[in-house]
Amino acid sequence: MELVQIIVLALVQGLTEFLPVSSSAHLILVPVLTGWPDQGLAFDVAVHLGSLAAVVIYFRAELNRMALAWVHSVTRRRHTADSRLAWAVVVATVPAGVAGLLLDDVVAQWLRSPLVIAAATVGFGLLLGFADRRGGGGRSEHALGWGGVVLVGLAQALALVPGTSRSGITITAGLLLGLSRQGAARFSFLLSVPIILAAALLESVKLAEAAAPVDWTAFGLGIVLSAGAAYTCIHWFLRLVERVGMMPFVIYRLLLGGMLLAVFL
């Protein structure tokens, strides 16, 4: 990989992993517009590890409290707001995990076309706009009921469809369930930890089985650059989301979907 390709793809992945704009749409569109070859499985592992590092570092205090509280809830039957949030992340991860195991081949064979990605980018973008205008409230992620947790988990499973945006659909669900914009975003980001970890592990297994040579320079730069971009994205998104809302991202998704249609139709 050339240096400029490494930089652009790592930054694109790091930024779009957590913004509600669909990383899959961007990672398909960029090589098409630039004529770059596929970046390879090793680089995909690297940028996922970078995104995972960013969210873990940013939420390290919360994750430490949640992990300790979860252990106490299991060993001592002591339940707190942090243990409940930890269990909520676990429960909401199950639907996406099951759907991924059962439907991965179906998605790979039938749903990775540019037109599907364009339709999902536009359709779920409009749903995000509706949720932002009609949903939302003053509740934090700690106030989400168990029924709401399951619904967010089911929504996250829809992100198997390329173009949906995992963060976008989970934020949409959180807003419709009455969470504040920041509460919906924080729960979405916490939910990303097990999902990104699972994706990185799965890709690592495939990489080991392929026994292909690894460009360690590209691998290292991919981790560092995607981590930096993702951390910056999380920080500023949470600081600005209550002020700017979701409409800038809705408009961007409509433009991106239109661009995909123009390129591939």
Phi, psi and omega per residue, in radians:
M1 nan 2.441 3.056
E2 -1.336 2.724 -3.074
L3 -1.029 -0.744 -3.105
V4 -1.127 -0.618 3.094
Q5 -1.158 -0.743 3.111
I6 -1.038 -0.837 -3.078
I7 -1.109 -0.863 -3.065
V8 -1.126 -0.845 -3.085
L9 -1.178 -0.657 3.115
A10 -1.151 -0.743 3.125
L11 -1.177 -0.713 3.117
V12 -1.082 -0.817 3.127
Q13 -1.090 -0.795 -3.116
G14 -1.075 -0.704 -3.116
L15 -1.316 -0.797 -3.003
T16 -1.416 -0.242 3.100
E17 -1.064 -0.590 -3.026
F18 -1.980 -0.267 3.013
L19 -1.428 2.609 -3.081
P20 -1.417 0.979 -3.033
V21 -2.237 0.007 3.085
S22 1.381 1.776 3.099
S23 -1.204 -0.603 -3.108
S24 -1.096 -0.693 3.116
A25 -1.084 -0.726 -3.126
H26 -1.200 -0.724 -3.076
L27 -1.278 -0.284 2.998
I28 -1.505 -0.708 -3.059
L29 -1.238 -0.691 -3.078
V30 -1.042 -0.894 3.112
P31 -1.086 -0.582 3.126
V32 -1.131 -0.777 -3.109
L33 -1.255 -0.494 -3.075
T34 -1.739 -0.320 -3.079
G35 1.347 0.268 3.140
W36 -1.286 2.604 3.037
P37 -1.278 2.909 3.084
D38 -0.994 2.402 -3.050
Q39 -1.304 -0.291 3.080
G40 1.606 2.781 -3.052
L41 -1.165 -0.659 -3.114
A42 -1.066 -0.708 3.140
F43 -1.202 -0.619 3.063
D44 -1.066 -0.726 3.081
V45 -1.062 -0.759 -3.089
A46 -1.076 -0.841 -3.072
V47 -1.240 -0.526 3.046
H48 -1.186 -0.696 3.087
L49 -1.109 -0.664 3.099
G50 -1.110 -0.786 3.114
S51 -1.100 -0.709 3.115
L52 -1.104 -0.769 3.127
A53 -1.048 -0.703 -3.108
A54 -1.092 -0.847 -3.079
V55 -1.236 -0.608 3.105
V56 -1.176 -0.740 3.134
I57 -1.164 -0.745 -3.094
Y58 -1.136 -0.722 -3.095
F59 -1.779 0.423 -3.033
R60 -1.007 -0.717 -3.131
A61 -1.133 -0.817 3.129
E62 -1.111 -0.744 -3.122
L63 -1.147 -0.649 3.077
N64 -1.099 -0.801 3.125
R65 -1.107 -0.750 -3.119
M66 -1.120 -0.746 -3.127
A67 -1.116 -0.786 -3.142
L68 -1.141 -0.751 3.133
A69 -1.141 -0.644 3.118
W70 -1.117 -0.775 3.109
V71 -1.044 -0.757 3.134
H72 -1.146 -0.596 3.129
S73 -1.172 -0.523 3.130
V74 -1.446 -0.786 -3.013
T75 -1.515 -0.549 -3.053
R76 -2.065 0.005 -3.079
R77 0.980 0.600 3.132
R78 -1.805 2.055 -3.051
H79 -1.938 2.339 3.113
T80 -2.347 3.087 3.096
A81 -1.058 -0.645 -3.139
D82 -1.229 -0.688 3.115
S83 -1.172 -0.646 3.119
R84 -1.129 -0.712 3.115
L85 -1.144 -0.689 3.099
A86 -1.072 -0.786 3.100
W87 -1.120 -0.617 3.108
A88 -1.080 -0.713 3.099
V89 -1.110 -0.750 3.131
V90 -1.075 -0.870 -3.083
V91 -1.114 -0.746 -3.103
A92 -1.239 -0.287 3.114
T93 -1.424 -0.451 -3.041
V94 -1.019 -0.857 -3.106
P95 -1.017 -0.733 3.136
A96 -1.165 -0.665 3.109
G97 -1.106 -0.808 3.130
V98 -1.128 -0.786 3.141
A99 -1.090 -0.679 3.119
G100 -1.094 -0.732 -3.141
L101 -1.181 -0.676 -3.053
L102 -1.464 -0.553 -2.937
L103 -2.028 0.088 -3.068
D104 -1.016 -0.765 -3.140
D105 -1.171 -0.654 3.113
V106 -1.105 -0.791 3.130
V107 -1.089 -0.796 -3.112
A108 -1.092 -0.611 -3.067
Q109 -1.471 -0.615 -2.951
W110 -2.052 -0.353 -2.947
L111 -2.023 0.198 -3.125
R112 -1.742 0.293 3.126
S113 -1.333 2.613 3.123
P114 -0.999 -0.577 -3.124
L115 -1.230 -0.653 3.060
V116 -1.118 -0.761 3.133
I117 -1.083 -0.745 3.131
A118 -1.110 -0.778 -3.137
A119 -1.114 -0.741 3.130
A120 -1.180 -0.669 3.120
T121 -1.055 -0.778 -3.130
V122 -1.303 -0.860 -3.047
G123 -1.089 -0.847 -3.141
F124 -1.317 -0.355 2.999
G125 -1.169 -0.752 3.095
L126 -1.121 -0.667 3.097
L127 -1.128 -0.664 3.066
L128 -1.071 -0.724 3.105
G129 -1.105 -0.732 3.099
F130 -1.076 -0.780 -3.130
A131 -1.102 -0.664 -3.125
D132 -1.188 -0.619 -3.124
R133 -1.419 -0.695 -3.017
R134 -1.783 -0.453 -3.102
G135 -1.699 -2.671 3.119
G136 1.412 2.831 -3.135
G137 -3.062 -2.799 -3.108
G138 -1.824 0.168 -3.026
R139 -1.485 2.559 3.080
S140 -1.558 3.054 3.120
E141 -1.085 -0.415 3.134
H142 -1.229 -0.331 -3.049
A143 -1.601 0.026 -3.095
L144 -1.254 2.177 3.122
G145 -1.293 2.951 -3.073
W146 -1.155 -0.634 3.056
G147 -1.084 -0.716 3.086
G148 -1.134 -0.669 3.102
V149 -1.031 -0.802 3.137
V150 -1.103 -0.717 -3.141
L151 -1.120 -0.716 3.079
V152 -1.108 -0.688 3.099
G153 -1.098 -0.730 3.097
L154 -1.141 -0.671 3.084
A155 -1.098 -0.699 3.139
Q156 -1.086 -0.572 3.109
A157 -1.093 -0.502 3.112
L158 -1.126 -0.352 -3.122
A159 -1.183 -0.129 2.991
L160 -1.071 -0.476 3.090
V161 -1.317 2.012 -3.115
P162 -1.019 2.398 -3.111
G163 1.735 -0.241 -3.110
T164 -1.223 -0.786 -3.041
S165 1.429 1.926 3.132
R166 -1.041 -0.824 3.130
S167 -1.170 -0.670 -3.124
G168 -1.088 -0.798 -3.070
I169 -1.287 -0.593 3.123
T170 -1.297 -0.624 3.042
I171 -1.137 -0.739 3.091
T172 -0.989 -0.839 3.138
A173 -1.086 -0.754 3.130
G174 -1.069 -0.726 3.112
L175 -1.117 -0.755 3.140
L176 -1.152 -0.402 3.117
L177 -1.580 0.079 3.035
G178 1.676 0.154 3.068
L179 -1.335 2.658 3.004
S180 -1.169 2.887 3.110
R181 -1.026 -0.764 -3.132
Q182 -1.211 -0.679 3.112
G183 -1.094 -0.748 3.109
A184 -1.127 -0.703 -3.140
A185 -1.185 -0.748 -3.126
R186 -1.111 -0.742 3.117
F187 -1.133 -0.688 3.086
S188 -1.051 -0.761 -3.122
F189 -1.190 -0.688 3.077
L190 -1.119 -0.665 3.101
L191 -1.114 -0.429 -3.093
S192 -1.207 -0.410 -3.038
V193 -1.047 -0.994 -3.139
P194 -1.167 -0.557 -3.112
I195 -1.207 -0.811 3.136
I196 -1.181 -0.673 3.092
L197 -1.044 -0.778 3.135
A198 -1.115 -0.734 3.134
A199 -1.108 -0.737 3.139
A200 -1.134 -0.713 3.120
L201 -1.145 -0.731 3.140
L202 -1.112 -0.781 3.127
E203 -1.156 -0.600 3.119
S204 -1.150 -0.685 3.095
V205 -1.106 -0.783 3.115
K206 -1.087 -0.677 3.130
L207 -1.130 -0.729 3.128
A208 -1.150 -0.687 3.136
E209 -1.191 -0.594 -3.135
A210 -1.250 -0.461 3.134
A211 0.941 0.604 3.137
A212 -1.477 2.651 3.098
P213 -1.136 2.544 -3.100
V214 -1.935 2.284 3.015
D215 -1.445 1.683 -2.999
W216 -1.204 -0.458 3.060
T217 -1.146 -0.834 3.099
A218 -1.114 -0.670 -3.139
F219 -1.073 -0.858 -3.128
G220 -1.142 -0.774 3.112
L221 -1.120 -0.649 3.122
G222 -1.069 -0.750 3.116
I223 -1.101 -0.878 -3.048
V224 -1.130 -0.829 -3.068
L225 -1.219 -0.741 3.129
S226 -1.179 -0.619 3.095
A227 -1.128 -0.788 3.129
G228 -1.102 -0.760 3.131
A229 -1.139 -0.744 -3.116
A230 -1.162 -0.746 3.132
Y231 -1.075 -0.799 3.118
T232 -1.077 -0.725 3.134
C233 -1.071 -0.858 -3.138
I234 -1.029 -0.813 -3.087
H235 -1.022 -0.907 -3.048
W236 -1.338 -0.556 3.106
F237 -1.089 -0.806 -3.140
L238 -1.177 -0.538 3.128
R239 -1.285 -0.547 -2.978
L240 -1.872 -0.239 -2.951
V241 -1.100 -0.666 3.138
E242 -1.170 -0.490 -3.102
R243 -1.453 -0.769 -3.028
V244 -1.686 -0.352 -3.137
G245 1.244 -2.903 -3.061
M246 -1.737 -0.156 -3.027
M247 -1.078 -0.635 3.065
P248 -1.017 -0.627 3.141
F249 -1.314 -0.582 3.062
V250 -1.094 -0.838 3.133
I251 -1.070 -0.755 3.133
Y252 -1.069 -0.732 3.136
R253 -1.110 -0.689 3.115
L254 -1.113 -0.728 3.107
L255 -1.149 -0.742 3.132
L256 -1.123 -0.773 3.086
G257 -1.059 -0.705 3.088
G258 -1.107 -0.672 3.108
M259 -1.134 -0.746 3.110
L260 -1.070 -0.736 3.098
L261 -1.110 -0.695 3.132
A262 -1.150 -0.623 -3.103
V263 -1.312 -0.708 -2.928
F264 -1.820 -0.247 3.110
L265 -1.374 nan nan
